[in-house]
Amino acid sequence: MNIRDTRRGIFDFLKTLVVAFVLAQFVMISVAQAFQVEQYSMEPNLLPHDRVLVNKFIYRFRTPRPGEIVVLKPPTDPARNYIKRVVAVAGQRVQIRASHVYINGRTLPEGYLSVDTAGEYGPVVVPAHEVFVLGDNRGNSEDSRAFGSVPDRNLVGEAILIYWPPQRVRILR
């Protein structure tokens, strides 16, 4: 192997690395991104240090749906990322009373909760192009009860999978 072949091999390798890096950046920016859960607001379903994969592409094609777990930028601090559950979407009336969440006057079935929802809230109607989010650990969650509904543009994406730690790997539905 001569010097010219060695240089060509190094150049091809570096070119492949650059292309792989650019493609990885494209995927992270527009399609999917990994996030680490940092707070206790989604216990028992998501725990601190769980790592989740977020589909950043989905809401370009459809609006969020109640029950989906989303990563969002709260209106009060857009530099941060929160992870919460969508409980109501645009046009729905939300009220919290007697330890239950009511959507349009009907009790929201929340089999994913380990404790009741304390306190009173609303009723409020979720404005157009916004969602109302709550943490699953309602006693330890800064959510729409504190900062109001969240504009769709503040949604980073839908959390679709816990991928770490290995014993907690599962699809989020």
N, C-alpha and C positions, 0 to 999 in steps of 0.2 A: 504494500500500500504506500503510495507516494504522498507527498505533502498536499498536493492539489486534492486528492481524494479525502484526506483527513479534514481539510478546511471545508470541503463540500459537505461532509458528514456532520461536522459541527454546525455549519450554517443551516442545514436541513433540520437538525435537532432543535436549534434555537427558534427557527421559524415555526416548528410544530408546537413548541412551548408557548410562543406568543399567540398563536391561533387558539390553543386550548385555553389560555388565560382570558382572551377576549370573549370566547364562547361562554366560559364560566361566569364572567361578569355580566354578560347579556342575560343568562338564565337567572342570576341573582337579582338583577334589576327588574326584570319584567315577568318572569314566570314563577319562580319559587324561591323561598328564602327560609333559612333556619333561624329560629328564635329560641331563647332560653327563658323559661318562666322564672320570674324573679320574686314574685310576691305570693301571699297566701290567699289571694282573692278568689281563686277558682278551686280551692279544696272542696271536696275530696277528689274531684275529677282530674285536676292538673295540680301537680305539686311543685314547690320551688325546686329548681334545678332540672325539671323535666325539659327536654329539648323537643320542640315541635317543628314540623315542616308546614310552611304557610304557602298556600296557592295564591299568588299575587295577581294572577291572570283572570280569575273567575268572574270578578265583578265588572270586567269590561264587557261581558256578554249577558249578564243578568244581575238583578238586584239581590241583596242579601235576603235570607229567609229566616223567620223565627226558629230558634233552636241552634243555629249555627254558632260556632265559637270563632271569634274574629280577633285579629290583632288590629289595633286602632291607635291613632294619635288623639289623645283627649283634647277637647277644645281649649281647656285651661292650660295645657302644657304640650304643644305640638312637637316638642323635641323628644318626648318620651314615647314609649310603646307600651300599651296596656293590652291585656288579653281578657276578653269578656264574652258573654253569651248574648246574642240578639234575642230579645223577648218580644219586641214589637217593631213594626215597620211603618212607613209613611201611611197616614190616615187612620191608624189604629189608636184607640183610646186606652191608656194605661192607668191603672189605679192599684195601689197597695193598701190593703186594710185587713184587719183580723188575721194576720199572719199569712195572707194569700195575695198573689198577683192576679189581677183581673185584666183581661184584654177584651175590650168591647163588651164588658159586663159579664164575661164568662171566666170562671176560674181557670188559670193556666196550669195544666198538668205538669208538674216538675219532679218527676221520679228521680232525677239526678241530684236533688238536694239532700243533704243529711240533716239540716235544721230548717225550721220555718223562717219566713221572711218577717223580721220585726219592723215595727214602725208603720207609719202611714205616709202615703204619697199620692198626690194627684186628686182627681183625675186630670190627665193632660192628653192632648191629641198630638201624635208624632207628626211634625211638619213634613212636607214633601221633600224627598231626597235626603231623608235622615232616618236613623234607627235609634231605638231605645235599648240600651245594653245594661245588663246586671252581672255581677260576679256570682259564682255559685256559692261562695262563702259570704253570704249577705251581711254577716256581722263584721266582716273585715274586708270590705270592698269599696273603693272609691269608683263610682260608676255613674250612670245617668241620673240617679237620685241626687248626686252632688253637682254634676256639671251639665245636666240636661241631655237632650238627644244629641246624637253625633251625626254631622254631615257625612253623606256617603263618600265624599272626597277624602275624609280622614281615615277611611278604612284601608289598611295595608293589604289585607287579604283574609282568607278563611284558613284557620288551622285545621289541617286534615289528618295529621298523624303525629303521635308521640313516637320518636325514634330512639330516644335515650332517656333513662338507662334501659338496658336490654330487657329487664324483667317487667318493664311497664310499656313495652312496644305495643301499640294498638292504633287502629283507625278511629278517628273522632267522628262520631255520628250521633 
